[in-house]
Amino acid sequence: MSKRFLISENERKQIRGLYNLNEGFIDDTIDMLQSSNVSQDIKSFIQDKFGTTDVEEIKSLSDEEKDKLEKENGIDSVDDEYYDIELDSEKSSNGNIPDGQLVNLLDPDGNQTKNKLNPLAAKDYNDMVKTAYDETDGKIEIKVSQGYRPLGSREEGCGKGFTQWCAWIKYKSGKGNRAAKPGTSNHGKGSAIDVKHCRRGSKVHTWLVDNASRFNFKPLSSEPWHWDHSSSN
C-alpha cells in the first residue's frame, strides 16, 4: 500500500541520496536521525524502512540485517510514485513573503488597513477602490476581509489567525469554504483578495464584474467574493 510522507525538497534530496546502493546507507540514516532539524515526516519514513527510529537499535542491527537493508534500498525502491512524496509547502515562498515586500491596502476613505498585497496588486487595488467610490458618488465601497494570507503551519492550525493552513484545515473538516492547498494559494502570493459584502448580484459584485478588469483583477467563478490580480500568473 502506498504511503504518504509530506517532506521538503531538501529532505527529498536527502532521502534519495540515502537510498542508493552504497556502504553509507546505515551511517547516513543515523546522521539524519541525530540531526537537530530532522522532521517528524522523515522520521516516519525511516520508521517505515527500519521499524524503528531509535539510533541505538539501528546501530545494534546485525551485519546480516544491515547488508539486507543496504541491498533492498536501491534508488528505485523509493521513487516518488510509490511513496507519493509531496513538496512541503512550509518551505515554499508562498505565504512567507517578508512584510517589507508587501503594501497596505486603503479603505474607500483613503485610510490604511491591516490587509496587504504585493506592490503591483496593491497599487491596482487602491486605484480600483478610489475609482469605485468616486465614480458612484460614494455608493460603492470596496473593502476586503483579507488580502495576503500567510502560510502558517499544520501544528499552529488556526492558533495564529486565518492562515493558509487554517483555511485548509477548516475546508477539509467541512467547516469552511473551499481552500487551496497550503503553499499554492494566490493569497500567499499577495495577489488575491476576498471582498466583503460581495454576494453574487450585490452592488459591489456587479460593479466589480463590470470594472475589475480595468485594474487587472478577475473573478473566481466559484466564489463571488474572491478576485485574483494578474500578478498571480
Residue, then its C-alpha position, 0 to 999 in steps of 0.5 A: m500500500s502506498k504511503r504518504f510522507l509530506i517532506s521538503e525538497n531538501e529532505r527529498k534530496q536527502i532521502r534519495g541520496l540515502y537510498n542508493l546502493n552504497e556502504g553509507f546507507i546505515d551511517d547516513t540514516i543515523d546522521m539524519l536521525q541525530s540531526s537537530n532539524v530532522s522532521q517528524d515526516i522523515k522520521s516516519f519514513i525511516q520508521d517505515k524502512f527500519g521499524t524503528t527510529d531509535v539510533e541505538e537499535i539501528k546501530s545494534l542491527s546485525d551485519e546480516e540485517k544491515d547488508k539486507l537493508e543496504k541491498e533492498n534500498g536501491i534508488d528505485s525502491v523509493d521513487d516518488e510514485y510509490y511513496d507519493i512524496e509531496l513538496d512541503s509547502e512550509k518551505s515554499s515562498n508562498g505565504n512567507i513573503p517578508d512584510g517589507q515586500l508587501v503594501n497596505l491596502l486603503d479603505p474607500d476613505g483613503n485610510q490604511t488597513k491591516n490587509k496587504l498585497n504585493p506592490l503591483a496588486a496593491k497599487d491596482y487595488n487602491d486605484m480600483v477602490k478610489t475609482a469605485y467610490d468616486e465614480t458612484d458618488g460614494k455608493i460603492e465601497i470596496k473593502v476586503s476581509q483579507g488580502y495576503r494570507p500567510l502560510g502558517s503551519r499544520e501544528e499552529g492550525c488556526g492558533k495564529g489567525f486565518t492562515q493558509w493552513c487554517a483555511w485548509i484545515k477548516y475546508k477539509s473538516g467541512k467547516g469552511n469554504r473551499a481552500a487551496k492547498p497550503g503553499t499554492s494559494n494566490h493569497g500567499k502570493g499577495s495577489a488575491i483578495d476576498v471582498k466583503h459584502c460581495r454576494r453574487g448580484s450585490k452592488v459591489h459584485t456587479w460593479l466589480v464584474d463590470n470594472a475589475s478588469r480595468f485594474n487587472f483583477k478577475p473573478l473566481s467563478s466559484e466564489p463571488w467574493h474572491w478576485d485574483h490580480s494578474s500578478s498571480n500568473 
